[in-house]
Amino acid sequence: MEKQSVKPEFTLKMFEVLGDVWIAGCVKTAAELNIADYLAESKQTISSLAEKTGSDSKSLYRMMRALSGVGIFEELEDKTFALNDFGAALQTDVPGTAKNFVLAILGEHFPAYMELTYNAKTGKIPFEHVHGVGVWEYYKRNPEAGVNFGKGMTGMSGMELEGIMNTYDFSPYKTIVDIGGGNGTMMYTILNAYPQSSGIIFDEANVIEVTASVIPENLKDRCSVSIGSFFDKVPAGADLYTMKWIMHDWSDQECIEILKVCYDAMPNGGKLLIIDAVIPDDSRNKPHVAKILDIVMLSCLTGRERTLSEFKKLIEEAGLHFTRFIDIGTEAKSIIECEKI
């Protein structure tokens, strides 16, 4: 069998791909040790960081040096480190933090990515193969991990909420239901911007129990919660329904079931926004973040990232009418608007 010769520069490029894995390990350690929080107080020598985190200073320095080398944190003279904008994304409990998402992706999710061959051979979900249960059941059995994952999703919301608010006009809608709304971050953002609207955050009991306790005081008269499964029913009669990063979790058939439940709840003229990553139909051999996110879906869930053509087919099969596609300025999310006619 003939084989193609390997060009040395591409051996190096493959080495660089592996380098991203090693850097990811250092990022996980920085998140677990709360490095960004300590640096937010002031710049720190490596001995100070090691003392505060209970770490070996020589080992910690080598990791911090590697992270600073790719722009995460800044190394100053005398093995002293400072926080920069990139490293700030690993702080605890600040809007837009990536810390919780990092801990989930490089924690319980990561072993599934190392079992993609299992998926290639069987078509089955690596996460279930590794953990013995699916993602959502895992989080029910491990509530602390579930809370962290929820915070991770909230942190990631920061990169697209501004785009959603800048490109979509919510003023025509009196009642809005956020399906799978989690802790309500998107709903609170919408209601604060549109005081004439009221909202319902819909999710499963283990999520809503927490959400109900954190609704901001200024929104309690306009924001409520509802418990249930979007495979059974959702609150009926709203003007607008939203689903952010929901559809990509589920198979085509499951998505059609969810959309049909939405259809049954919607009045004629009601709108539904599917807020998800959309792979361009003409993106062959071109990079796109949705193609990378699709590997997360492949590893952990029955879902997938889809092209606009694929979304349109699901919408049509559920009886809804596609109205428009809205680019919000990030590849990680777009808005697909549809209507019940």
C-alpha positions as CSV (number, residue, x, y, z in Angstrom):
1,M,0.0,0.0,0.0
2,E,1.4,3.3,-1.0
3,K,1.8,6.1,1.6
4,Q,2.2,9.8,1.3
5,S,5.5,11.3,2.6
6,V,5.3,13.4,5.7
7,K,6.5,17.0,5.5
8,P,8.4,18.0,8.7
9,E,6.5,21.2,9.1
10,F,3.3,19.2,9.5
11,T,4.9,16.9,12.1
12,L,5.5,20.2,14.0
13,K,1.9,21.3,13.5
14,M,0.7,18.0,14.9
15,F,3.0,18.5,17.9
16,E,1.4,21.9,18.4
17,V,-2.0,20.3,18.4
18,L,-0.8,18.1,21.3
19,G,0.5,21.2,23.0
20,D,-3.0,22.5,23.3
21,V,-3.9,19.4,25.3
22,W,-1.0,20.0,27.7
23,I,-1.9,23.7,28.1
24,A,-5.5,22.6,28.8
25,G,-4.1,20.6,31.7
26,C,-2.4,23.6,33.1
27,V,-5.6,25.7,32.7
28,K,-7.5,23.1,34.7
29,T,-4.9,23.3,37.5
30,A,-5.0,27.1,37.5
31,A,-8.8,27.0,37.8
32,E,-8.7,24.4,40.6
33,L,-6.1,26.4,42.5
34,N,-8.0,29.7,42.1
35,I,-4.8,31.3,40.7
36,A,-6.7,34.1,38.9
37,D,-8.5,35.1,42.2
38,Y,-5.1,35.5,44.0
39,L,-3.7,37.5,41.1
40,A,-6.8,39.7,41.1
41,E,-5.8,40.9,44.6
42,S,-2.3,41.8,43.5
43,K,0.7,40.5,41.6
44,Q,2.3,37.5,43.3
45,T,5.6,35.8,43.4
46,I,5.6,32.1,42.7
47,S,6.5,31.4,46.3
48,S,3.5,33.4,47.5
49,L,1.2,31.6,45.0
50,A,2.6,28.2,46.1
51,E,2.0,29.1,49.8
52,K,-1.5,30.3,49.2
53,T,-2.5,27.3,47.1
54,G,-0.6,24.7,49.1
55,S,1.5,23.8,46.0
56,D,5.1,22.9,45.2
57,S,6.6,26.1,44.0
58,K,8.9,24.5,41.4
59,S,6.1,22.6,39.7
60,L,3.7,25.5,39.9
61,Y,6.2,27.8,38.3
62,R,6.6,25.5,35.3
63,M,2.9,25.5,34.7
64,M,2.6,29.3,35.2
65,R,5.5,29.8,32.8
66,A,3.7,27.7,30.2
67,L,0.4,29.5,30.6
68,S,2.1,32.9,30.4
69,G,3.8,31.7,27.3
70,V,0.5,31.4,25.5
71,G,-0.9,34.7,27.0
72,I,-2.8,33.4,30.0
73,F,-1.4,35.5,32.9
74,E,1.8,37.6,32.6
75,E,5.2,36.7,34.0
76,L,7.2,39.6,35.3
77,E,10.7,39.7,36.7
78,D,11.8,37.4,39.5
79,K,9.2,34.7,38.9
80,T,6.4,37.1,39.7
81,F,3.0,36.8,38.0
82,A,0.2,39.3,37.2
83,L,-3.3,39.0,36.0
84,N,-4.2,40.0,32.5
85,D,-7.4,40.0,30.5
86,F,-7.0,36.4,29.3
87,G,-6.2,35.0,32.8
88,A,-9.1,37.1,34.3
89,A,-11.5,34.7,32.5
90,L,-10.6,32.1,35.2
91,Q,-11.8,34.2,38.1
92,T,-14.5,32.8,40.5
93,D,-18.1,34.1,40.4
94,V,-17.6,37.1,38.0
95,P,-19.8,37.7,35.0
96,G,-18.4,36.0,31.9
97,T,-16.0,33.7,33.7
98,A,-15.0,30.5,31.9
99,K,-13.8,28.9,35.1
100,N,-16.8,26.6,35.8
101,F,-17.0,25.6,32.2
102,V,-13.3,24.7,32.2
103,L,-13.7,22.6,35.3
104,A,-16.6,20.7,33.7
105,I,-15.1,20.2,30.2
106,L,-11.7,19.2,31.6
107,G,-13.3,17.3,34.5
108,E,-16.2,14.9,34.0
109,H,-16.4,15.5,30.2
110,F,-12.8,15.0,29.3
111,P,-12.5,11.2,29.6
112,A,-15.3,11.0,27.0
113,Y,-13.2,12.9,24.5
114,M,-10.5,10.3,24.9
115,E,-13.0,7.5,24.0
116,L,-14.1,8.8,20.5
117,T,-12.8,5.6,19.0
118,Y,-15.5,3.8,20.9
119,N,-18.0,6.2,19.3
120,A,-16.5,5.6,15.9
121,K,-16.8,1.9,16.2
122,T,-20.2,1.6,17.9
123,G,-22.0,4.9,17.3
124,K,-22.7,5.0,21.1
125,I,-22.1,7.8,23.5
126,P,-18.6,7.9,25.1
127,F,-19.8,9.8,28.2
128,E,-22.2,7.0,29.0
129,H,-19.5,4.4,28.3
130,V,-17.2,6.1,30.8
131,H,-19.6,7.0,33.5
132,G,-22.3,4.4,33.1
133,V,-25.1,7.0,32.9
134,G,-26.0,9.9,30.5
135,V,-24.9,13.5,31.2
136,W,-28.2,14.7,32.7
137,E,-28.5,11.7,35.0
138,Y,-24.9,12.2,36.0
139,Y,-25.6,15.7,37.1
140,K,-28.7,14.6,39.1
141,R,-26.5,12.0,40.9
142,N,-23.7,14.5,41.4
143,P,-25.5,17.7,42.3
144,E,-22.3,19.7,43.0
145,A,-21.0,19.0,39.5
146,G,-24.4,19.9,38.2
147,V,-24.3,23.3,39.9
148,N,-20.9,23.9,38.5
149,F,-22.0,23.0,35.0
150,G,-24.9,25.4,35.3
151,K,-22.6,28.1,36.4
152,G,-20.4,27.2,33.4
153,M,-23.2,27.6,31.0
154,T,-24.0,31.0,32.6
155,G,-20.4,32.1,32.2
156,M,-20.4,31.2,28.5
157,S,-23.7,33.1,28.0
158,G,-21.7,36.4,28.3
159,M,-20.1,35.9,24.9
160,E,-23.5,35.9,23.1
161,L,-26.0,37.8,25.3
162,E,-24.8,41.2,24.1
163,G,-25.2,40.0,20.5
164,I,-28.7,38.7,21.2
165,M,-29.8,42.0,22.8
166,N,-28.2,44.1,20.0
167,T,-29.8,42.2,17.1
168,Y,-33.2,41.1,18.3
169,D,-36.1,43.4,19.3
170,F,-38.1,41.9,22.2
171,S,-40.5,44.8,22.5
172,P,-43.5,43.3,20.7
173,Y,-43.7,40.4,23.2
174,K,-45.8,40.7,26.4
175,T,-45.0,37.2,27.7
176,I,-41.8,35.3,27.1
177,V,-41.0,31.7,28.1
178,D,-37.4,30.6,28.2
179,I,-37.4,26.8,27.7
180,G,-34.6,25.1,29.5
181,G,-33.8,28.5,31.0
182,G,-31.5,27.3,33.7
183,N,-30.7,30.0,36.3
184,G,-32.5,32.7,34.3
185,T,-29.5,34.8,33.1
186,M,-30.9,35.4,29.6
187,M,-34.5,36.1,30.9
188,Y,-33.2,38.6,33.5
189,T,-31.2,40.4,30.8
190,I,-34.3,40.6,28.5
191,L,-36.7,41.7,31.3
192,N,-34.3,44.4,32.5
193,A,-34.1,45.8,29.0
194,Y,-37.9,45.5,28.3
195,P,-39.9,46.6,31.3
196,Q,-43.2,46.0,29.6
197,S,-42.5,42.2,29.3
198,S,-43.0,39.4,31.8
199,G,-41.2,36.1,31.7
200,I,-41.4,32.4,32.7
201,I,-38.2,30.4,33.2
202,F,-39.0,26.7,32.4
203,D,-36.8,23.8,33.4
204,E,-36.6,20.6,35.4
205,A,-37.2,20.5,39.2
206,N,-33.5,20.2,40.2
207,V,-32.7,23.3,38.3
208,I,-35.8,25.4,39.1
209,E,-35.4,24.8,42.8
210,V,-32.2,26.9,42.7
211,T,-33.5,29.4,40.1
212,A,-36.6,30.3,42.2
213,S,-34.3,31.5,45.0
214,V,-32.1,33.8,42.9
215,I,-34.6,35.8,40.9
216,P,-33.6,39.5,41.3
217,E,-35.8,41.5,43.6
218,N,-36.6,44.1,40.9
219,L,-37.9,41.3,38.6
220,K,-40.0,39.2,41.0
221,D,-43.2,40.8,40.0
222,R,-42.5,40.0,36.3
223,C,-40.6,36.8,36.4
224,S,-41.8,33.4,37.5
225,V,-40.7,29.8,37.2
226,S,-42.3,26.6,35.9
227,I,-41.3,23.0,36.4
228,G,-41.5,20.3,33.8
229,S,-40.0,18.4,30.9
230,F,-40.0,20.0,27.4
231,F,-40.8,16.5,26.0
232,D,-44.2,16.6,27.8
233,K,-45.4,20.2,27.8
234,V,-44.3,23.8,28.2
235,P,-46.3,26.8,29.5
236,A,-49.0,27.7,27.0
237,G,-50.1,30.9,25.4
238,A,-46.9,33.0,25.4
239,D,-46.1,35.5,22.7
240,L,-42.5,34.3,22.4
241,Y,-40.6,31.1,23.3
242,T,-36.8,30.9,23.5
243,M,-34.4,27.9,23.5
244,K,-30.7,28.7,23.9
245,W,-28.2,25.9,23.5
246,I,-31.0,23.3,23.8
247,M,-31.6,21.8,20.4
248,H,-28.0,20.8,19.9
249,D,-28.2,18.4,22.9
250,W,-30.7,16.2,21.2
251,S,-31.1,13.9,18.2
252,D,-33.2,14.9,15.2
253,Q,-36.2,12.9,16.3
254,E,-36.0,14.3,19.9
255,C,-35.7,17.8,18.5
256,I,-38.9,17.3,16.5
257,E,-40.7,16.0,19.6
258,I,-39.5,19.1,21.5
259,L,-40.6,21.4,18.7
260,K,-44.0,19.8,18.5
261,V,-44.5,20.3,22.2
262,C,-43.7,24.0,21.6
263,Y,-46.1,24.1,18.6
264,D,-48.9,22.8,20.8
265,A,-48.3,25.5,23.4
266,M,-47.9,28.4,21.0
267,P,-50.9,30.6,19.9
268,N,-51.2,31.3,16.2
269,G,-48.7,34.0,15.4
270,G,-46.5,33.0,18.4
271,K,-42.8,33.0,17.8
272,L,-40.0,30.7,18.8
273,L,-36.3,31.5,18.8
274,I,-33.8,28.7,18.5
275,I,-30.5,30.1,19.7
276,D,-27.8,27.7,18.7
277,A,-24.5,27.4,16.8
278,V,-25.2,27.0,13.0
279,I,-22.6,25.4,10.7
280,P,-22.6,27.2,7.4
281,D,-23.9,25.0,4.6
282,D,-20.9,25.9,2.4
283,S,-18.1,25.5,5.0
284,R,-16.3,22.4,3.7
285,N,-12.6,22.5,4.7
286,K,-13.2,25.8,6.5
287,P,-12.8,26.2,10.3
288,H,-15.9,27.0,12.4
289,V,-16.4,26.8,16.1
290,A,-19.6,24.8,15.7
291,K,-17.6,22.0,14.1
292,I,-15.6,21.8,17.3
293,L,-18.7,22.0,19.5
294,D,-20.1,19.1,17.5
295,I,-17.4,16.9,19.0
296,V,-18.6,17.8,22.5
297,M,-22.1,16.6,21.3
298,L,-20.7,13.5,19.8
299,S,-18.8,12.6,22.9
300,C,-21.5,13.4,25.5
301,L,-25.0,13.5,24.1
302,T,-27.4,12.3,21.4
303,G,-27.3,15.7,19.8
304,R,-25.3,17.5,17.2
305,E,-24.5,20.9,15.7
306,R,-26.5,21.5,12.6
307,T,-26.5,23.6,9.4
308,L,-29.4,26.0,8.7
309,S,-30.8,23.5,6.1
310,E,-30.9,20.8,8.8
311,F,-32.6,23.2,11.2
312,K,-35.2,24.1,8.6
313,K,-36.1,20.5,8.1
314,L,-36.7,19.9,11.8
315,I,-38.8,23.1,12.0
316,E,-40.9,22.1,9.0
317,E,-41.5,18.5,10.4
318,A,-42.8,20.0,13.6
319,G,-45.3,22.1,11.7
320,L,-43.6,25.4,12.4
321,H,-42.7,28.0,9.8
322,F,-39.1,29.3,9.4
323,T,-39.1,33.1,9.2
324,R,-35.5,34.3,9.4
325,F,-31.9,33.6,10.4
326,I,-30.1,36.3,12.5
327,D,-26.3,36.5,12.8
328,I,-25.5,37.8,16.3
329,G,-21.8,38.3,15.7
330,T,-20.4,35.1,17.2
331,E,-20.0,31.7,15.6
332,A,-21.0,30.0,18.9
333,K,-24.6,31.2,18.5
334,S,-27.1,32.5,16.0
335,I,-30.9,33.1,16.1
336,I,-33.3,31.0,14.1
337,E,-36.7,32.6,14.3
338,C,-39.8,30.5,13.5
339,E,-43.6,31.0,13.8
340,K,-46.8,29.1,14.3
341,I,-49.1,30.0,11.5
